Amino acid sequence: MNMFKTNRNRTRKHLLLFIILFLSFWTNEIFGQKFVDTLTIPSQSMKQEFKALVFLPENYYTSKKAFPVLYLLHGYTGYYNNWYKREPKLIDYATQYQMIIVTPEGTYDSWYLDSPIHKKLKFETYIGKEVPNWIDLHYKTINDKQHRAICGLSMGGHGAMTIAADYSNTFGAASSISGVLDLRPFADKYRLMDKLGRFCEYPSRWYQASFVGKIDKIQKNGLTLMIDCGLDDPFYEVNELVHQKLIKNGLEHDYVIRPGKHNWKYWKNALPYHLLFFKKYFDRHKLIK
């Protein structure tokens, strides 16, 4: 009798385990988890490895075509899965806009810089060169600048715009959401001094590290740009000054200003507009090809 009861209990446990595994698999299928890859991407320049998420369109495995890629950068104090935790719709967006979306690691406060002070801190090289090369090697991507774009919020907005300016052979389009497009007014904040030294000692270094200091370079490489910032954002004035300089230099760009603060409510609302902006850019070059 006891043996019968023991076997029956084991059967129930096995059945329960099977149901749990099945539901886990079924839930992953429903929510598209099989189209989200968690990766470790090495950096030769920094001799380290960093995590990233890759969001794939649902037709990625069934389609014979290659896909354009958007690199989406997080902000200050963020991390590689920050965007996904705040905006789970990234899974749906990859399918809706027919692009691969990559959210790489930029660490808490790298500012996506190649620091002249800390020689082993080379996040501009990592995001501008090493990550795209790795993604192109391991995924079905359209491997040219006309099908590769970069976007970011706050610190990531700075990173996206400056990296695109410096790596114009890698990226054809870039956008910033609430970006810190001129670092100089914030020289005593956000651990920037640790990366660039004191502003009073290296003013030209700070200018050249900022997007505003790279605008003349864009004249030659023809980047497609979008700048987006809320009226109540602490970086609004910086964005407005950059906008005016782009106009003065005769550089076409989209400039979006709407009511909003420096928060996730604004960034989540802004993201689909940027994705549509890049989708149109990718499709325009698809027609040319």
DORO-692243 format. One record per residue (C-alpha): residue number from 1; x, y, z; chain. Coordinates in nm, 4 decimals. Each point is the difference from the previous one (the first is absolute). Example, Ala and Ser with C-alpha at 12.3 -4.5 7.8 and 13.67 -1.06 7.14 Angstrom:
2
[1,[1.2300,-0.4500,0.7800],'A']
[2,[0.1370,0.3440,-0.0660],'A']
//
This chain:
289
[1,[0.0000,0.0000,0.0000],'A']
[2,[0.2785,0.2414,0.0932],'A']
[3,[0.1895,-0.0947,-0.3184],'A']
[4,[-0.3109,0.0720,-0.2081],'A']
[5,[-0.0414,0.3386,0.1678],'A']
[6,[0.3693,0.0826,-0.0567],'A']
[7,[-0.0188,-0.0843,-0.3714],'A']
[8,[-0.3177,0.2040,-0.0333],'A']
[9,[0.1693,0.2993,0.1627],'A']
[10,[0.2982,-0.0339,-0.2348],'A']
[11,[-0.2344,-0.0135,-0.2974],'A']
[12,[-0.1704,0.3175,0.1157],'A']
[13,[0.3346,0.1759,0.0461],'A']
[14,[0.1142,-0.1027,-0.3482],'A']
[15,[-0.3296,0.1139,-0.1489],'A']
[16,[0.0219,0.3308,0.1843],'A']
[17,[0.3586,0.0497,-0.1210],'A']
[18,[-0.1058,-0.0732,-0.3571],'A']
[19,[-0.2851,0.2520,0.0237],'A']
[20,[0.2341,0.2670,0.1387],'A']
[21,[0.2543,-0.0575,-0.2766],'A']
[22,[-0.2714,0.0003,-0.2651],'A']
[23,[-0.1544,0.3220,0.1300],'A']
[24,[0.3434,0.1601,0.0190],'A']
[25,[0.0690,-0.0904,-0.3620],'A']
[26,[-0.3485,0.1058,-0.1099],'A']
[27,[0.0301,0.3346,0.1803],'A']
[28,[0.3374,0.0643,-0.1639],'A']
[29,[-0.1529,-0.0701,-0.3383],'A']
[30,[-0.2971,0.2293,0.0654],'A']
[31,[0.2104,0.2913,0.1156],'A']
[32,[0.2649,-0.0485,-0.2674],'A']
[33,[0.2888,-0.0829,0.2308],'A']
[34,[0.1606,-0.2187,-0.2648],'A']
[35,[0.0560,0.3225,-0.1953],'A']
[36,[0.2069,0.1590,0.2774],'A']
[37,[0.3638,-0.1074,0.0316],'A']
[38,[0.2172,0.0807,0.3011],'A']
[39,[0.3599,0.0193,-0.1169],'A']
[40,[0.3491,0.0604,0.1232],'A']
[41,[0.1940,0.2112,-0.2491],'A']
[42,[0.3775,0.0272,0.0465],'A']
[43,[0.2011,0.3185,-0.0200],'A']
[44,[0.3505,-0.0411,-0.1323],'A']
[45,[0.0830,0.3616,0.0822],'A']
[46,[-0.1039,-0.0338,0.3654],'A']
[47,[0.0867,-0.3690,0.0486],'A']
[48,[-0.3438,-0.0607,0.1505],'A']
[49,[-0.3365,-0.1465,-0.0884],'A']
[50,[-0.3323,0.1795,0.0367],'A']
[51,[-0.3600,-0.1147,-0.0277],'A']
[52,[-0.2542,0.1113,-0.2576],'A']
[53,[-0.3546,-0.0817,-0.1061],'A']
[54,[-0.0987,-0.0649,-0.3610],'A']
[55,[-0.3659,0.0274,-0.1061],'A']
[56,[-0.0865,-0.1839,-0.3203],'A']
[57,[-0.3046,0.0383,-0.2266],'A']
[58,[-0.2345,-0.2991,0.0229],'A']
[59,[0.0708,-0.0873,-0.3631],'A']
[60,[0.3767,0.0025,0.0569],'A']
[61,[0.0417,-0.3791,-0.0116],'A']
[62,[-0.2495,-0.0632,-0.2799],'A']
[63,[0.1099,0.2820,-0.2276],'A']
[64,[0.2868,-0.0280,-0.2459],'A']
[65,[0.0633,0.3726,0.0132],'A']
[66,[0.2500,0.1848,0.2149],'A']
[67,[-0.1117,0.2797,0.2337],'A']
[68,[0.1120,0.3543,0.0845],'A']
[69,[0.1234,0.0603,0.3544],'A']
[70,[-0.0703,0.2687,0.2587],'A']
[71,[0.2341,0.0393,0.2964],'A']
[72,[-0.1930,0.1411,0.2958],'A']
[73,[0.2090,0.1505,0.2814],'A']
[74,[-0.1021,0.0401,0.3634],'A']
[75,[0.0507,0.3061,0.2192],'A']
[76,[0.2057,0.0976,0.3010],'A']
[77,[-0.0228,-0.2582,0.2848],'A']
[78,[-0.1560,-0.2425,-0.2497],'A']
[79,[0.1054,-0.3398,-0.1301],'A']
[80,[-0.0391,-0.2249,-0.3041],'A']
[81,[-0.3556,-0.1203,0.0812],'A']
[82,[-0.1225,0.3345,0.1339],'A']
[83,[-0.2019,0.0774,-0.3118],'A']
[84,[-0.1682,-0.3419,0.0001],'A']
[85,[-0.0938,0.0118,0.3678],'A']
[86,[-0.1593,0.3387,-0.0492],'A']
[87,[-0.1479,-0.0702,-0.3431],'A']
[88,[-0.0843,-0.3693,-0.0649],'A']
[89,[-0.1556,0.1041,-0.3322],'A']
[90,[0.3494,-0.0176,-0.1510],'A']
[91,[-0.0902,-0.3590,-0.0907],'A']
[92,[-0.2991,0.1203,-0.2013],'A']
[93,[0.1856,0.2977,-0.1443],'A']
[94,[0.2637,-0.2216,-0.1611],'A']
[95,[-0.2757,-0.1756,-0.1947],'A']
[96,[-0.2106,0.3097,-0.0684],'A']
[97,[0.2905,0.1983,-0.1439],'A']
[98,[0.1807,-0.3008,-0.1508],'A']
[99,[0.3373,0.0636,0.1540],'A']
[100,[0.2358,-0.1631,0.2454],'A']
[101,[0.0295,0.2072,0.3180],'A']
[102,[0.3149,-0.0326,0.2119],'A']
[103,[0.0324,0.1456,0.3506],'A']
[104,[0.3707,-0.0190,0.0914],'A']
[105,[0.1656,0.0707,0.3334],'A']
[106,[0.1276,0.3513,0.0635],'A']
[107,[0.0529,-0.0446,0.3761],'A']
[108,[-0.1169,0.2344,0.2716],'A']
[109,[0.1937,0.3068,-0.1123],'A']
[110,[0.2268,-0.0700,-0.2993],'A']
[111,[-0.1568,0.2846,-0.2007],'A']
[112,[0.0907,-0.2176,-0.2996],'A']
[113,[0.3412,0.1671,-0.0069],'A']
[114,[0.3515,-0.1096,-0.0793],'A']
[115,[0.1453,0.1620,0.3092],'A']
[116,[0.3343,0.1815,-0.0359],'A']
[117,[0.0487,-0.0567,0.3737],'A']
[118,[-0.0940,-0.3658,0.0382],'A']
[119,[0.1582,-0.1689,-0.2986],'A']
[120,[-0.1962,-0.3212,0.0549],'A']
[121,[-0.3327,0.1832,-0.0210],'A']
[122,[-0.0854,-0.0135,-0.3699],'A']
[123,[-0.3768,-0.0180,-0.0331],'A']
[124,[-0.0094,0.2123,-0.3130],'A']
[125,[0.2210,-0.2564,-0.1719],'A']
[126,[-0.2067,-0.2808,0.1464],'A']
[127,[-0.3395,0.1298,-0.1167],'A']
[128,[0.1266,0.1615,-0.3194],'A']
[129,[0.2016,-0.2920,-0.1290],'A']
[130,[0.0207,-0.3161,0.2081],'A']
[131,[-0.3690,-0.0583,0.0725],'A']
[132,[-0.1209,0.0560,-0.3605],'A']
[133,[0.2756,-0.2262,-0.1329],'A']
[134,[-0.1037,-0.2755,0.2418],'A']
[135,[-0.3702,0.0359,-0.0814],'A']
[136,[0.0675,-0.0063,-0.3752],'A']
[137,[0.2021,-0.3172,0.0453],'A']
[138,[-0.2677,-0.1854,0.1966],'A']
[139,[-0.3315,0.1253,-0.1442],'A']
[140,[-0.1679,0.0492,-0.3369],'A']
[141,[0.0671,0.3715,-0.0352],'A']
[142,[0.0260,0.2316,-0.2983],'A']
[143,[0.3619,0.0891,0.0455],'A']
[144,[0.0229,0.3621,-0.1121],'A']
[145,[-0.0434,0.3428,0.1583],'A']
[146,[-0.3277,0.0637,-0.1828],'A']
[147,[-0.1578,-0.2798,0.2045],'A']
[148,[0.1623,0.0695,0.3344],'A']
[149,[-0.1190,0.2689,0.2443],'A']
[150,[0.0603,0.1026,0.3599],'A']
[151,[-0.2251,0.1669,0.2584],'A']
[152,[0.0164,0.0696,0.3726],'A']
[153,[-0.1499,0.1875,0.2911],'A']
[154,[0.1776,0.2575,0.2192],'A']
[155,[0.3603,-0.1272,0.0330],'A']
[156,[-0.0900,-0.2381,-0.2803],'A']
[157,[-0.1174,0.2906,-0.2138],'A']
[158,[0.3453,0.1509,0.0356],'A']
[159,[0.1499,-0.3393,-0.0817],'A']
[160,[-0.2170,-0.0626,-0.3049],'A']
[161,[0.0683,0.3358,-0.1624],'A']
[162,[0.3720,0.0177,0.0720],'A']
[163,[0.0653,-0.3609,-0.0999],'A']
[164,[-0.1921,0.0478,-0.3250],'A']
[165,[0.2058,0.3111,-0.0754],'A']
[166,[0.3287,-0.1778,0.0692],'A']
[167,[-0.1007,-0.3290,-0.1657],'A']
[168,[-0.1787,0.1300,-0.3065],'A']
[169,[0.1099,-0.3050,-0.1982],'A']
[170,[-0.1899,-0.2171,0.2472],'A']
[171,[-0.3216,0.1983,0.0566],'A']
[172,[-0.2096,0.1858,-0.2538],'A']
[173,[-0.2608,0.1358,0.2413],'A']
[174,[-0.0096,0.1036,0.3650],'A']
[175,[-0.2413,0.1511,0.2475],'A']
[176,[-0.0039,0.1348,0.3524],'A']
[177,[-0.2782,-0.0004,0.2594],'A']
[178,[0.0629,0.2552,0.2773],'A']
[179,[0.3690,-0.0180,-0.0856],'A']
[180,[0.2859,0.1836,0.1703],'A']
[181,[0.1292,0.1377,-0.3297],'A']
[182,[0.2447,0.2430,0.1583],'A']
[183,[0.1855,-0.1289,0.3056],'A']
[184,[0.1614,0.3307,0.0991],'A']
[185,[-0.2883,0.1526,0.2020],'A']
[186,[-0.0003,-0.3101,0.2193],'A']
[187,[0.3729,-0.0250,0.0638],'A']
[188,[-0.0414,-0.0433,0.3746],'A']
[189,[-0.2747,-0.2645,-0.0231],'A']
[190,[-0.0662,-0.3597,-0.0976],'A']
[191,[0.3603,-0.1180,0.0546],'A']
[192,[0.1035,0.1640,-0.3255],'A']
[193,[0.3146,0.1417,0.1534],'A']
[194,[0.1194,-0.3547,0.0740],'A']
[195,[-0.0072,-0.0740,-0.3719],'A']
[196,[0.1236,0.3276,-0.1507],'A']
[197,[0.1943,0.1818,0.2702],'A']
[198,[-0.0780,0.3467,0.1315],'A']
[199,[-0.1753,0.2255,-0.2490],'A']
[200,[0.2072,0.3043,0.0966],'A']
[201,[0.3149,-0.1918,-0.0963],'A']
[202,[-0.1282,-0.1687,-0.3176],'A']
[203,[-0.2781,0.2151,-0.1538],'A']
[204,[0.0774,-0.1090,-0.3570],'A']
[205,[-0.0116,-0.3666,0.1059],'A']
[206,[-0.3493,0.0487,0.1426],'A']
[207,[-0.1160,0.1766,-0.3147],'A']
[208,[0.1371,-0.2681,-0.2293],'A']
[209,[-0.1557,-0.2754,0.2125],'A']
[210,[-0.3456,0.1600,-0.0314],'A']
[211,[-0.2297,-0.0356,-0.2979],'A']
[212,[-0.0033,0.3769,-0.0428],'A']
[213,[0.3732,-0.0204,-0.0677],'A']
[214,[-0.0478,-0.2568,-0.2758],'A']
[215,[-0.2596,0.1826,-0.2084],'A']
[216,[0.2572,0.1280,-0.2497],'A']
[217,[0.1023,-0.3599,-0.0621],'A']
[218,[-0.3587,-0.0930,-0.0920],'A']
[219,[0.0161,0.2434,-0.2904],'A']
[220,[0.2195,-0.2529,-0.1773],'A']
[221,[-0.1648,-0.3313,0.0867],'A']
[222,[-0.3689,0.0687,-0.0623],'A']
[223,[-0.1585,-0.1506,0.3104],'A']
[224,[-0.3788,-0.0136,0.0254],'A']
[225,[-0.0846,0.1454,0.3417],'A']
[226,[-0.2892,0.0433,0.2408],'A']
[227,[0.0072,0.1943,0.3290],'A']
[228,[-0.2842,-0.0316,0.2487],'A']
[229,[-0.0368,0.1699,0.3391],'A']
[230,[-0.2726,0.1029,0.2460],'A']
[231,[-0.0624,0.3639,0.0798],'A']
[232,[0.0388,-0.0654,0.3723],'A']
[233,[0.3173,-0.2045,-0.0410],'A']
[234,[0.3160,0.1371,0.1705],'A']
[235,[0.1864,-0.0568,-0.3279],'A']
[236,[-0.2524,0.1855,-0.2169],'A']
[237,[0.2148,0.3123,-0.0340],'A']
[238,[0.2992,-0.2046,-0.1158],'A']
[239,[-0.2153,-0.1763,-0.2601],'A']
[240,[-0.1360,0.3316,-0.1247],'A']
[241,[0.3511,0.1445,-0.0410],'A']
[242,[0.1125,-0.3088,-0.1943],'A']
[243,[-0.3099,0.0273,-0.2188],'A']
[244,[0.0847,0.3617,-0.0794],'A']
[245,[0.3590,-0.0874,-0.0868],'A']
[246,[-0.1160,-0.2784,-0.2335],'A']
[247,[-0.2253,0.2529,-0.1743],'A']
[248,[0.2852,0.2498,-0.0242],'A']
[249,[0.2179,-0.2666,-0.1597],'A']
[250,[-0.2756,-0.0869,-0.2465],'A']
[251,[-0.0367,-0.3561,0.1286],'A']
[252,[-0.3405,-0.1614,-0.0471],'A']
[253,[-0.1414,-0.1734,0.3046],'A']
[254,[-0.3264,-0.0744,0.1755],'A']
[255,[-0.0517,0.1983,0.3187],'A']
[256,[-0.2804,-0.0984,0.2356],'A']
[257,[-0.1007,0.2023,0.3044],'A']
[258,[-0.3076,-0.0883,0.2026],'A']
[259,[-0.1167,0.0450,0.3604],'A']
[260,[0.1810,-0.2436,0.2260],'A']
[261,[0.2644,-0.0616,0.2604],'A']
[262,[0.3164,-0.2078,0.0285],'A']
[263,[-0.1746,-0.3243,0.0842],'A']
[264,[-0.1151,-0.3366,-0.1330],'A']
[265,[-0.3454,0.1279,-0.0813],'A']
[266,[0.1555,0.2318,-0.2569],'A']
[267,[0.2528,-0.2528,-0.1306],'A']
[268,[-0.2506,-0.2825,-0.0464],'A']
[269,[-0.2328,0.2343,-0.1842],'A']
[270,[0.2824,0.1283,-0.2213],'A']
[271,[0.1473,-0.3369,-0.0990],'A']
[272,[-0.2594,-0.1025,-0.2643],'A']
[273,[0.0539,0.3301,-0.1833],'A']
[274,[0.3710,-0.0730,-0.0176],'A']
[275,[-0.0608,-0.3553,-0.1174],'A']
[276,[-0.2260,0.1297,-0.2758],'A']
[277,[0.2660,0.2565,-0.0907],'A']
[278,[0.2575,-0.2795,-0.0410],'A']
[279,[-0.2456,-0.2302,-0.1783],'A']
[280,[-0.0576,0.2666,-0.2633],'A']
[281,[0.3740,0.0537,-0.0289],'A']
[282,[0.0660,-0.3726,-0.0481],'A']
[283,[-0.2849,-0.0387,-0.2485],'A']
[284,[0.1174,0.2979,-0.2014],'A']
[285,[0.3349,-0.1660,-0.0570],'A']
[286,[-0.1650,-0.3347,-0.0609],'A']
[287,[-0.1813,0.1544,-0.2962],'A']
[288,[0.3288,0.1374,-0.1339],'A']
[289,[0.1578,-0.3449,0.0160],'A']
//
